[in-house]
Amino acid sequence: MIPFLRSETNLKEINTESPLATCFKDICQQVEPIVLTITNSGSENGDSREQEIVDILESEHGFIKLGVADLLVLEAKRKTRLG
């Protein structure tokens, strides 16, 4: 999906290996809408940390969680180039 977004949109990429505060500052400097991909680090507490980040983004910053699989189904139904 990333190659498609790079070629078809004005994709902005943020280095998420920086501290969370730095990442969020970089994100807020971009033009909306913002799409974040939150992935599990694979560590022992990766699942809970991933959910914690999503919860904070939703509750404190007004983000909305969108499931990629659900979005792809909708794109297929709409018969878009992505779907």
Buried (B, 14 or more C-beta within 10 A) or exposed (E): EEEEBEEEEEEEEBEBEEEEEEBBEBBEEEEEEEEBEEEEEEEEEEEEBBEEBBEEBEEEEEBEEEEEEEEEEEEEEEEEEEE
